[in-house]
Protein backbone atom coordinates (compact mmCIF):
# COMPACT_ATOMS: atom_id res chain seq x y z
CA UNK A 1 0.00 0.00 0.00
CA UNK A 2 1.19 3.50 -0.82
CA UNK A 3 0.75 6.74 1.08
CA UNK A 4 0.81 10.33 -0.08
CA UNK A 5 1.70 13.08 2.39
CA UNK A 6 0.80 16.69 1.66
CA UNK A 7 3.77 18.90 2.52
CA UNK A 8 3.73 21.69 -0.09
CA UNK A 9 2.09 24.54 1.79
CA UNK A 10 3.63 27.39 3.76
CA UNK A 11 1.20 27.54 6.66
CA UNK A 12 0.60 31.30 6.69
CA UNK A 13 -1.18 31.26 10.06
CA UNK A 14 2.08 29.90 11.53
CA UNK A 15 4.02 33.04 10.75
CA UNK A 16 6.56 34.25 11.77
CA UNK A 17 8.06 30.74 11.82
CA UNK A 18 6.98 29.79 8.31
CA UNK A 19 8.72 32.78 6.78
CA UNK A 20 11.86 30.62 6.78
CA UNK A 21 10.61 27.02 6.70
CA UNK A 22 7.45 25.11 5.75
CA UNK A 23 4.99 24.36 8.52
CA UNK A 24 5.67 20.61 8.31
CA UNK A 25 9.29 21.25 9.35
CA UNK A 26 8.50 23.16 12.53
CA UNK A 27 9.81 21.20 15.52
CA UNK A 28 7.84 19.73 18.40
CA UNK A 29 9.74 17.68 20.97
CA UNK A 30 12.79 18.52 18.83
CA UNK A 31 11.56 16.73 15.67
CA UNK A 32 9.81 18.17 12.61
CA UNK A 33 6.04 17.69 12.56
CA UNK A 34 6.35 15.76 9.29
CA UNK A 35 8.69 13.21 10.85
CA UNK A 36 5.92 11.92 13.11
CA UNK A 37 3.69 11.16 10.10
CA UNK A 38 6.48 9.30 8.33
CA UNK A 39 7.30 7.31 11.46
CA UNK A 40 3.65 6.35 12.03
CA UNK A 41 3.29 5.16 8.44
CA UNK A 42 6.49 3.14 8.67
CA UNK A 43 5.42 1.50 11.94
CA UNK A 44 2.19 0.28 10.31
CA UNK A 45 4.09 -1.29 7.42
CA UNK A 46 3.55 1.44 4.86
CA UNK A 47 7.01 2.06 3.46
CA UNK A 48 6.31 3.49 -0.01
CA UNK A 49 5.59 7.19 0.63
CA UNK A 50 5.26 10.11 -1.77
CA UNK A 51 5.82 13.57 -0.33
CA UNK A 52 4.20 16.42 -2.22
CA UNK A 53 6.49 19.39 -1.74
CA UNK A 54 6.49 23.00 -2.85
CA UNK A 55 7.19 25.91 -0.51
CA UNK A 56 10.85 25.77 0.56
CA UNK A 57 10.99 22.16 -0.61
CA UNK A 58 14.75 21.92 -0.07
CA UNK A 59 14.26 22.08 3.72
CA UNK A 60 12.22 18.86 3.50
CA UNK A 61 14.33 17.06 0.91
CA UNK A 62 17.63 17.83 2.62
CA UNK A 63 16.33 16.49 5.94
CA UNK A 64 14.57 13.31 4.84
CA UNK A 65 16.51 12.49 1.65
CA UNK A 66 15.42 9.04 0.40
CA UNK A 67 13.81 8.03 3.71
CA UNK A 68 16.12 5.14 4.52
CA UNK A 69 16.78 6.47 8.01
CA UNK A 70 13.06 5.92 8.72
CA UNK A 71 12.94 2.51 6.99
CA UNK A 72 10.88 3.98 4.14
CA UNK A 73 11.20 4.66 0.43
CA UNK A 74 10.49 8.37 -0.05
CA UNK A 75 9.80 9.94 -3.42
CA UNK A 76 9.04 13.60 -4.07
CA UNK A 77 6.48 15.25 -6.34
CA UNK A 78 6.50 19.02 -6.66
CA UNK A 79 3.41 21.21 -6.58
CA UNK A 80 4.76 24.34 -8.26
CA UNK A 81 1.76 26.48 -7.37
CA UNK A 82 0.02 25.85 -4.07
CA UNK A 83 -3.56 25.71 -5.37
CA UNK A 84 -5.03 23.46 -2.69
CA UNK A 85 -5.04 19.89 -1.45
CA UNK A 86 -6.92 18.43 -4.45
CA UNK A 87 -4.54 20.13 -6.86
CA UNK A 88 -1.63 18.71 -4.84
CA UNK A 89 -2.95 15.15 -5.00
CA UNK A 90 -3.59 15.54 -8.75
CA UNK A 91 0.19 15.74 -9.24
CA UNK A 92 0.47 12.05 -8.21
CA UNK A 93 -2.14 10.68 -10.62
CA UNK A 94 0.40 8.74 -12.73
CA UNK A 95 1.92 7.08 -9.67
CA UNK A 96 -1.42 6.06 -8.15
CA UNK A 97 -3.78 5.33 -11.03
CA UNK A 98 -3.21 1.56 -10.80
CA UNK A 99 -3.51 1.34 -7.02
CA UNK A 100 -6.55 -0.38 -5.51
CA UNK A 101 -6.43 2.19 -2.68
CA UNK A 102 -3.97 4.51 -0.99
CA UNK A 103 -3.68 6.73 2.06
CA UNK A 104 -3.57 10.51 1.95
CA UNK A 105 -2.33 12.49 4.95
CA UNK A 106 -1.85 16.14 5.77
CA UNK A 107 1.81 16.42 6.71
CA UNK A 108 1.20 19.19 9.23
CA UNK A 109 -0.89 17.14 11.67
CA UNK A 110 0.40 14.51 14.08
CA UNK A 111 -1.17 11.08 14.10
CA UNK A 112 0.12 7.99 15.83
CA UNK A 113 0.41 4.38 14.69
CA UNK A 114 -3.04 3.49 16.03
CA UNK A 115 -4.75 6.17 13.94
CA UNK A 116 -3.10 4.82 10.78
CA UNK A 117 -3.99 1.24 11.67
CA UNK A 118 -7.64 2.19 12.19
CA UNK A 119 -8.00 3.42 8.59
CA UNK A 120 -5.41 1.60 6.47
CA UNK A 121 -7.64 -1.42 5.77
CA UNK A 122 -10.64 0.71 4.83
CA UNK A 123 -11.56 1.86 1.34
CA UNK A 124 -13.08 5.32 0.88
CA UNK A 125 -12.87 6.53 4.47
CA UNK A 126 -12.08 9.66 6.47
CA UNK A 127 -10.49 9.61 9.89
CA UNK A 128 -12.47 11.86 12.22
CA UNK A 129 -12.08 13.32 15.67
CA UNK A 130 -13.97 15.68 17.97
CA UNK A 131 -12.77 19.17 18.80
CA UNK A 132 -14.03 22.28 20.54
CA UNK A 133 -12.89 24.46 17.62
CA UNK A 134 -14.42 22.91 14.47
CA UNK A 135 -14.25 26.30 12.74
CA UNK A 136 -10.53 25.66 12.16
CA UNK A 137 -11.16 22.40 10.28
CA UNK A 138 -13.59 20.65 8.00
CA UNK A 139 -16.75 19.79 9.94
CA UNK A 140 -18.20 16.33 9.23
CA UNK A 141 -21.90 15.47 9.25
CA UNK A 142 -22.52 11.73 9.50
CA UNK A 143 -25.35 9.22 9.61
CA UNK A 144 -24.75 5.61 10.70
CA UNK A 145 -20.99 6.22 10.47
CA UNK A 146 -21.30 7.35 6.85
CA UNK A 147 -20.15 10.78 5.78
CA UNK A 148 -23.06 12.90 4.60
CA UNK A 149 -21.41 16.27 4.22
CA UNK A 150 -18.05 18.01 4.70
CA UNK A 151 -17.99 21.76 5.30
CA UNK A 152 -14.58 23.41 5.26
CA UNK A 153 -13.99 25.79 8.18
CA UNK A 154 -17.69 26.55 8.83
CA UNK A 155 -18.70 30.01 10.06
CA UNK A 156 -20.97 28.45 12.67
CA UNK A 157 -20.70 25.21 14.60
CA UNK A 158 -22.62 22.45 12.82
CA UNK A 159 -20.75 19.53 14.36
CA UNK A 160 -17.88 18.90 16.77
CA UNK A 161 -16.79 16.01 14.57
CA UNK A 162 -14.04 17.12 12.20
CA UNK A 163 -11.88 15.85 9.40
CA UNK A 164 -8.38 15.05 10.69
CA UNK A 165 -6.79 15.15 7.25
CA UNK A 166 -6.23 11.38 6.99
CA UNK A 167 -8.04 9.59 4.15
CA UNK A 168 -8.22 6.19 2.50
CA UNK A 169 -8.96 6.81 -1.19
CA UNK A 170 -9.20 5.04 -4.54
CA UNK A 171 -8.18 6.36 -8.00
CA UNK A 172 -11.79 7.46 -8.52
CA UNK A 173 -10.83 10.58 -6.63
CA UNK A 174 -8.86 11.85 -9.63
CA UNK A 175 -11.94 12.02 -11.85
CA UNK A 176 -13.76 13.91 -9.11
CA UNK A 177 -10.86 16.37 -8.87
CA UNK A 178 -11.29 17.17 -12.56
CA UNK A 179 -14.92 18.11 -11.92
CA UNK A 180 -14.50 20.54 -9.01
CA UNK A 181 -14.15 24.31 -9.06
CA UNK A 182 -12.19 26.70 -6.91
CA UNK A 183 -13.54 26.99 -3.37
CA UNK A 184 -14.41 30.36 -1.80
CA UNK A 185 -10.90 30.27 -0.34
CA UNK A 186 -9.48 30.16 -3.88
CA UNK A 187 -8.26 26.57 -3.65
CA UNK A 188 -9.10 23.18 -5.10
CA UNK A 189 -10.09 21.27 -1.96
CA UNK A 190 -9.79 17.50 -1.56
CA UNK A 191 -12.92 17.61 0.59
CA UNK A 192 -14.86 19.12 -2.33
CA UNK A 193 -13.77 16.21 -4.53
CA UNK A 194 -14.81 13.71 -1.85
CA UNK A 195 -18.18 15.46 -1.56
CA UNK A 196 -18.59 14.98 -5.33
CA UNK A 197 -18.13 11.23 -4.89
CA UNK A 198 -20.57 11.14 -1.97
CA UNK A 199 -23.18 12.88 -4.12
CA UNK A 200 -22.68 10.11 -6.69
CA UNK A 201 -23.64 7.57 -3.98
CA UNK A 202 -20.10 6.42 -3.35
CA UNK A 203 -20.03 5.61 0.35
CA UNK A 204 -17.39 7.18 2.59
CA UNK A 205 -17.01 5.89 6.12
CA UNK A 206 -16.28 8.14 9.06
CA UNK A 207 -13.70 6.30 11.13
CA UNK A 208 -13.46 7.47 14.73
CA UNK A 209 -10.25 6.60 16.49
CA UNK A 210 -8.95 6.88 20.02
CA UNK A 211 -5.39 7.23 18.76
CA UNK A 212 -3.41 10.45 18.96
CA UNK A 213 -4.36 13.34 16.70
CA UNK A 214 -3.04 16.82 17.41
CA UNK A 215 -2.80 19.79 15.14
CA UNK A 216 -1.26 23.23 15.37
CA UNK A 217 -3.10 26.05 13.60
CA UNK A 218 -1.42 29.09 15.17
CA UNK A 219 2.14 29.46 16.51
CA UNK A 220 1.17 29.09 20.17
CA UNK A 221 -0.59 25.78 19.37
CA UNK A 222 2.90 24.32 18.95
CA UNK A 223 3.22 24.45 22.74
CA UNK A 224 0.25 22.13 23.27
CA UNK A 225 1.53 19.72 20.63
CA UNK A 226 5.01 19.85 22.13
CA UNK A 227 3.61 19.06 25.57
CA UNK A 228 1.73 15.99 24.31
CA UNK A 229 4.65 14.63 22.32
CA UNK A 230 7.10 15.08 25.21
CA UNK A 231 4.83 12.93 27.37
CA UNK A 232 5.15 10.11 24.84
CA UNK A 233 8.93 10.29 24.39
CA UNK A 234 11.51 7.80 25.57
CA UNK A 235 14.00 9.75 27.64
CA UNK A 236 17.76 9.35 27.40
CA UNK A 237 20.50 11.29 29.11
CA UNK A 238 23.65 11.26 27.00
CA UNK A 239 25.15 14.63 27.90
CA UNK A 240 27.59 15.70 30.58
CA UNK A 241 25.73 16.41 33.81
CA UNK A 242 28.05 18.21 36.19
CA UNK A 243 28.06 17.60 39.97
CA UNK A 244 25.52 19.77 41.72
CA UNK A 245 23.06 19.69 38.80
CA UNK A 246 19.67 18.04 39.24
CA UNK A 247 18.06 16.38 36.21
CA UNK A 248 14.77 14.49 36.43
CA UNK A 249 14.47 11.01 34.92
CA UNK A 250 11.95 12.20 32.33
CA UNK A 251 14.31 14.86 30.95
CA UNK A 252 16.21 13.98 27.77
CA UNK A 253 19.73 15.33 27.35
CA UNK A 254 21.47 15.09 23.96
CA UNK A 255 25.07 14.14 23.21
CA UNK A 256 27.80 16.62 24.12
CA UNK A 257 25.37 18.83 26.02
CA UNK A 258 26.70 20.31 29.27
CA UNK A 259 24.43 20.73 32.28
CA UNK A 260 26.38 22.97 34.63
CA UNK A 261 26.32 22.98 38.48
CA UNK A 262 23.25 24.28 40.25
CA UNK A 263 21.02 23.71 37.22
CA UNK A 264 17.61 22.17 37.90
CA UNK A 265 15.72 20.40 35.10
CA UNK A 266 12.23 18.95 35.52
CA UNK A 267 10.56 16.77 32.90
CA UNK A 268 9.13 16.09 30.58
CA UNK A 269 11.72 18.15 28.75
CA UNK A 270 14.03 17.57 25.81
CA UNK A 271 17.38 19.23 25.26
CA UNK A 272 19.26 18.54 22.04
CA UNK A 273 22.91 17.97 21.18
CA UNK A 274 25.80 20.36 21.82
CA UNK A 275 23.90 22.64 24.18
CA UNK A 276 25.27 24.50 27.19
CA UNK A 277 22.87 24.97 30.11
CA UNK A 278 23.55 26.97 33.28
CA UNK A 279 24.94 27.24 35.85
CA UNK A 280 22.05 27.80 38.27
CA UNK A 281 19.45 27.68 35.50
CA UNK A 282 15.95 26.22 35.83
CA UNK A 283 14.28 24.32 32.97
CA UNK A 284 10.68 23.47 33.81
CA UNK A 285 8.28 20.92 32.23
CA UNK A 286 7.11 20.94 28.62
CA UNK A 287 10.21 22.68 27.34
CA UNK A 288 12.13 21.65 24.22
CA UNK A 289 15.53 23.10 23.34
CA UNK A 290 17.07 22.09 20.01
CA UNK A 291 20.72 21.51 19.14
CA UNK A 292 23.55 24.00 19.59
CA UNK A 293 21.69 26.31 21.97
CA UNK A 294 23.13 27.98 25.05
CA UNK A 295 21.16 29.05 28.13
CA UNK A 296 22.99 31.43 30.45
CA UNK A 297 23.20 31.41 34.25
CA UNK A 298 20.24 32.10 36.52
CA UNK A 299 17.71 31.81 33.68
CA UNK A 300 14.28 30.17 33.93
CA UNK A 301 12.49 28.60 30.96
CA UNK A 302 9.05 27.02 31.23
CA UNK A 303 6.65 25.41 28.73
CA UNK A 304 8.52 26.79 25.74
CA UNK A 305 10.11 25.76 22.45
CA UNK A 306 13.57 26.97 21.51
CA UNK A 307 14.60 26.01 18.00
CA UNK A 308 18.21 25.38 17.08
CA UNK A 309 21.16 27.70 17.78
CA UNK A 310 19.39 29.97 20.27
CA UNK A 311 21.48 32.14 22.62
CA UNK A 312 19.90 33.13 25.93
CA UNK A 313 21.92 35.44 28.19
CA UNK A 314 21.88 35.35 32.05
CA UNK A 315 18.97 36.22 34.33
CA UNK A 316 16.32 35.83 31.65
CA UNK A 317 12.75 34.57 32.15
CA UNK A 318 10.90 32.80 29.31
CA UNK A 319 7.50 31.13 29.58
CA UNK A 320 4.88 29.85 27.13
CA UNK A 321 6.94 31.14 24.23
CA UNK A 322 8.36 29.87 20.93
CA UNK A 323 11.74 31.09 19.69
CA UNK A 324 12.88 30.53 16.10
CA UNK A 325 16.31 29.36 14.97
CA UNK A 326 19.25 31.67 15.80
CA UNK A 327 17.25 33.82 18.21
CA UNK A 328 19.32 35.83 20.70
CA UNK A 329 17.84 37.09 23.98
CA UNK A 330 19.77 39.58 26.12
CA UNK A 331 20.34 39.42 29.85
CA UNK A 332 17.56 40.28 32.30
CA UNK A 333 14.92 40.13 29.57
CA UNK A 334 11.40 38.87 30.31
CA UNK A 335 9.07 36.93 28.02
CA UNK A 336 6.11 36.53 30.35
CA UNK A 337 2.70 34.93 29.64
CA UNK A 338 -0.90 35.80 30.35
CA UNK A 339 -4.42 35.40 29.04
CA UNK A 340 -4.69 37.86 26.19
CA UNK A 341 -5.84 38.56 22.66
CA UNK A 342 -3.32 37.85 19.91
CA UNK A 343 -3.54 39.79 16.67
CA UNK A 344 -3.05 37.57 13.59
CA UNK A 345 -3.47 39.63 10.42
CA UNK A 346 -6.75 41.47 11.08
CA UNK A 347 -8.10 38.87 13.51
CA UNK A 348 -7.99 39.05 17.31
CA UNK A 349 -7.79 35.61 18.90
CA UNK A 350 -8.41 34.98 22.61
CA UNK A 351 -5.73 32.74 24.10
CA UNK A 352 -5.85 31.44 27.68
CA UNK A 353 -2.12 31.77 28.31
CA UNK A 354 0.57 32.76 25.85
CA UNK A 355 3.99 34.35 25.87
CA UNK A 356 5.90 35.60 22.82
CA UNK A 357 6.39 34.15 19.33
CA UNK A 358 9.79 35.26 18.01
CA UNK A 359 10.93 34.62 14.44
CA UNK A 360 14.24 33.35 13.15
CA UNK A 361 17.46 35.36 13.59
CA UNK A 362 15.86 38.01 15.77
CA UNK A 363 17.92 39.69 18.50
CA UNK A 364 16.43 41.16 21.68
CA UNK A 365 18.61 43.34 23.89
CA UNK A 366 19.25 43.51 27.61
CA UNK A 367 16.57 44.34 30.19
CA UNK A 368 13.74 44.29 27.67
CA UNK A 369 10.16 43.16 28.31
CA UNK A 370 7.89 41.64 25.66
CA UNK A 371 4.13 41.88 26.27
CA UNK A 372 2.32 38.48 26.31
CA UNK A 373 0.81 37.57 22.95
CA UNK A 374 3.35 39.50 20.88
CA UNK A 375 4.42 38.16 17.46
CA UNK A 376 7.89 39.31 16.37
CA UNK A 377 9.01 38.59 12.81
CA UNK A 378 12.31 37.28 11.46
CA UNK A 379 15.55 39.28 11.41
CA UNK A 380 14.35 41.88 13.89
CA UNK A 381 16.63 43.90 16.16
CA UNK A 382 14.97 44.89 19.44
CA UNK A 383 17.20 47.17 21.51
CA UNK A 384 17.95 47.15 25.22
CA UNK A 385 15.65 48.66 27.88
CA UNK A 386 12.59 48.38 25.61
CA UNK A 387 8.98 47.50 26.37
CA UNK A 388 7.39 45.86 23.31
CA UNK A 389 3.60 46.08 23.45
CA UNK A 390 2.56 45.18 19.89
CA UNK A 391 3.51 42.91 17.00
CA UNK A 392 6.75 43.67 15.18
CA UNK A 393 7.10 43.09 11.44
CA UNK A 394 10.11 41.23 10.02
CA UNK A 395 13.36 43.13 9.45
CA UNK A 396 12.40 45.87 11.92
CA UNK A 397 14.64 47.75 14.35
CA UNK A 398 13.09 48.87 17.66
CA UNK A 399 14.95 51.52 19.66
Secondary structure, 3 states (H helix, E strand, C coil): CEEEEEECCCCHHHCCHHHCCCHHHCEECCEEHHHHHHHHHHHCCCCEEEEEECCCHHHHHHHHCCCHHHCCEEEEEECCCCCCHHHHHHCCHHHHCCCCCEEEEECCEEECHHHHHHHHCCCCEEEEEECCCHHHCEEEEEECCEEEEEEECCCCCCCCEEEEEEEEECCHHHHHHHHCCCCCCCCCCHHHHHHHHHHCCCCCEEEECCCCEEECCCCCHHHHHHHHHHHCCCCCECCEECCCCEECCCEEECCCCEECCCCEECCCEEECCCCEECCCCEECCCEEECCCCEECCCCEEECCEECCCCEECCCCEEECCEECCCCEECCCCEECCEEEEEEECCEEEEEEEECCEECCCCEECCCCEECCCCEECCCCEECCCCEECCCECCCCEEC
